[in-house]
Amino acid sequence: MTEAPDTNRGSANRDAEMTASPVEDWFVREVLPLEAALMQFLQHNWRNKADIADLRQDVYTQVFDAAQKTIPDNTRAFVFATARNLLINRLKREHIVPIEAVADVEALNAAIEAPGPERSTIARDELRRLQAALDRLPPRCREAVILGRIEGLSGREIAQRMGITEQAVSHHLITGVRALVNEVFGEDRKRPQ
């Protein structure tokens, strides 16, 4: 008597492998549909677009790991709270926050440490001295410094705007910056002529 192959046994093994855990089912059913909103949230609150996909994956990992213990009642709130906390933790780890890193720090509810009164007074005094030193520069020199160092124009752009050569721009910038450094830091009180 020949035994017929048991095709049901192979089918049962495949079915067991295909059956997902309750957490996986929950994740697919409730978390993945939030992806578009999550991506919009991350893009709005994190300026470096190259990090967005990694941030999304980190959120998914943290959400899934936490759900292994207990599946949250309010999935949407849980996912977005996880994303918010992840962004805050990233900022804290970096210690120095580039200005373009976060679009809206208030949206993250991140605590921003305000400088103390002494630091504020010192900063205001330094700004007053810098403005006074800038005002004392010769007009063409002041214009070149403002265009180059404050507005961020290139030497060529400054030359075009002022109607002078790039070499003259370079001279004005060097002279102006030296005079400002000397005025602000008190090394040499000579003004450019």
Secondary structure, DSSP 4 states (H G I P E B T S, - for coil): -PPPP-HHHHHHHHHHHHPPPHHHHHIIIIIGGGHHHHHHHHHHH-S-GGGHHHHHHHHHHHHHHHHHH---S-HHHHHHHHHHHHHHHHHHHHSS--TTT-S-GGGGT---PPPPHHHHHHHHHHHHHHHHHHHHS-HHHHHHHIIIIIS---HHHHHHHHTS-HHHHHHHHHHHHHHHHHHHH-S--PPP-
